[in-house]
Amino acid sequence: MAAWFDYLPDQMYVPLGVIDQIDDLAPDLHCHANNAPDWLHLDDGLPRDNGSGRDYLHAQSAPDTGPTEQ
């Protein structure tokens, strides 16, 4: 159970629920940051983006782009 996208040839999406050693995988960013509830405070220094992970990764393949919010 995974997904691949033509515009992200080096990326593969795997649902977290199917991974046994979830603690071995650290996140790279937080997506949909503008939809987080007011009570959620994540102070881990990771980039935040208001779009999807796909949008963020796609933008990273273009020059001079990055997170829309930090």
C-alpha positions in Angstrom: 0.0 0.0 0.0 1.9 3.0 -1.3 1.5 5.9 -3.8 3.9 7.4 -6.4 3.5 10.5 -8.4 5.1 11.3 -11.8 6.0 14.9 -10.7 7.9 13.5 -7.6 10.0 10.6 -9.1 12.2 10.3 -6.0 9.3 10.2 -3.5 7.0 7.4 -2.3 4.1 7.8 0.1 3.4 5.1 2.7 0.6 5.4 5.3 2.1 5.6 8.7 -0.3 3.0 10.1 1.4 0.2 8.1 4.9 0.9 9.6 6.0 -1.2 12.5 9.0 0.9 13.6 7.4 4.3 13.5 9.8 5.7 16.0 12.6 5.2 13.5 11.1 7.7 11.1 11.2 11.3 12.0 9.1 13.9 10.2 10.7 16.5 7.8 7.9 19.1 7.9 4.4 19.9 9.1 1.8 20.3 6.4 -1.5 22.1 6.5 -0.1 24.3 9.3 -2.9 26.8 9.0 -5.5 24.1 9.8 -3.9 23.1 13.1 -6.1 23.6 16.2 -5.3 26.6 18.4 -4.3 24.3 21.3 -1.7 22.5 19.2 1.8 23.9 19.8 4.7 22.1 18.0 8.1 23.6 18.9 10.3 21.2 17.1 12.0 23.6 14.6 10.6 21.8 11.5 9.4 23.8 8.6 5.7 24.4 8.4 3.7 24.8 5.2 0.0 25.6 4.6 -0.3 23.3 1.7 0.0 19.6 1.3 3.2 17.6 1.6 2.9 16.9 -2.1 2.7 20.6 -2.9 5.7 21.3 -0.6 7.9 18.6 -2.1 6.9 19.6 -5.6 7.8 23.2 -4.8 11.2 22.0 -3.5 12.1 20.6 -6.9 11.7 24.2 -8.4 14.5 26.7 -7.8 14.2 29.4 -5.0 11.1 28.0 -3.3 10.4 26.8 0.2 7.9 26.8 3.0 5.1 29.3 2.9 5.3 29.7 6.7 7.9 29.1 9.4 
